Amino acid sequence: MNIRPLGDRVVIKRLEAEETTKSGIVLPGAAKEKPQEAEIVAVGPGGVVNGKEVKMEVKVGEKVLFSKYAGNEIKMDGVEYTILKQDDILAVIE
């Protein structure tokens, strides 16, 4: 992938949605929610954004939780990615 986010932006790839519920019910494609978990694929340099110093707190390869309607979805080489601001990331999964 040749994508380099600018400023405080991050490129993520959503993790696969669960196909069955905890009780064992298989969900059809339309019933699945998009997951809010993702893996970070690329991180911008940070720096000064809108007059404020922004330090990037996430790294490539980390798994994160992000806001449900955050970012812009793009498709490159048949793979879907989301570009969002670091502020839209809620937590790092350890």
HELIX and SHEET records of a PDB file:
HELIX    1   1 GLY A   29  ALA A   31  5                                   3    
HELIX    2   2 GLN A   86  ASP A   88  5                                   3    
SHEET    1   A 6 ASN A  72  MET A  76  0                                        
SHEET    2   A 6 VAL A  79  LYS A  85 -1                                        
SHEET    3   A 6 ARG A   9  ARG A  14 -1                                        
SHEET    4   A 6 GLU A  37  VAL A  43 -1                                        
SHEET    5   A 6 LYS A  63  PHE A  66 -1                                        
SHEET    6   A 6 ILE A  89  ILE A  93 -1                                        
SHEET    1   B 2 GLY A  47  VAL A  49  0                                        
SHEET    2   B 2 LYS A  52  VAL A  54 -1                                        
END                                                                             
